[in-house]
């Protein structure tokens, strides 16, 4: 698998550039180890990887039992929506290890939206891409905000053409637009202030004009 190549199998999209896995349009919640397991199985396909290879790649330099690997495979299968009794993607090679099966297509990686959508934080501009933009404290969020008030998967901004909507994902400290705490999806307008936990951001939308017509944030 080429570095940064986005892959699609079934309704699942694996986007290594953004460290994001989607089922349809919705992000899949994966632990870093589950993400790593999927990554190495995709990289090794169609070959089977031994349990020893996988354990060293997922838990480098750490002794863990094969039971930990079995539990991780179970979690990954559940996240991908497959049945262990009739797997579509992860095949158990009894007495050896695991292999990735199924048809995989390479797709063009997500590009910044043609219409300008961005978040501004402390003078820095974070460009948004077409489709879902997951915001959280750590990967697999595409927009990582390392702050204790931010949940691991805190909120999502969906960009479609010149429109953008923000949605809280059940975070502990909430997502706010202005002084309103969000309970569902809300449309965004240029200049809206967002609060992700305790972190303040400003949304800049198409009304801000083209990059040549607006202030450059550095």
Number of C-alpha atoms within 10 A of each C-alpha: 13 8 8 14 14 22 19 17 16 14 11 19 23 25 22 19 13 18 19 22 26 18 17 11 13 16 19 21 19 18 16 13 15 19 21 17 20 21 16 18 20 20 14 14 15 12 13 17 18 14 17 11 12 18 19 13 14 17 13 11 9 9 9 12 9 13 9 11 20 14 11 16 19 16 15 22 19 12 16 21 15 15 13 15 7 9 15 18 23 23 17 16 13 7 8 12 18 19 20 23 18 14 10 16 12 14 13 11 15 15 11 15 17 13 19 19 25 22 21 19 14 10 12 13 18 16 16 27 21 20 19 22 22 26 24 24 19 20 21 25 24 22 22 17 20 13 15 12 17 25 22 24 23 26 23 24 22 22 20 14 14 14 15 22 16 23 19 23 21 15 17 13 17 21 27 20 20 13 9 11 14 17 13 12 14 14 13 20 16 16 15 16 18 23 20 23 20 15 15 16 21 20 21 23 22 17 13 17 14 13 10 7 8 9 10 10 12 8
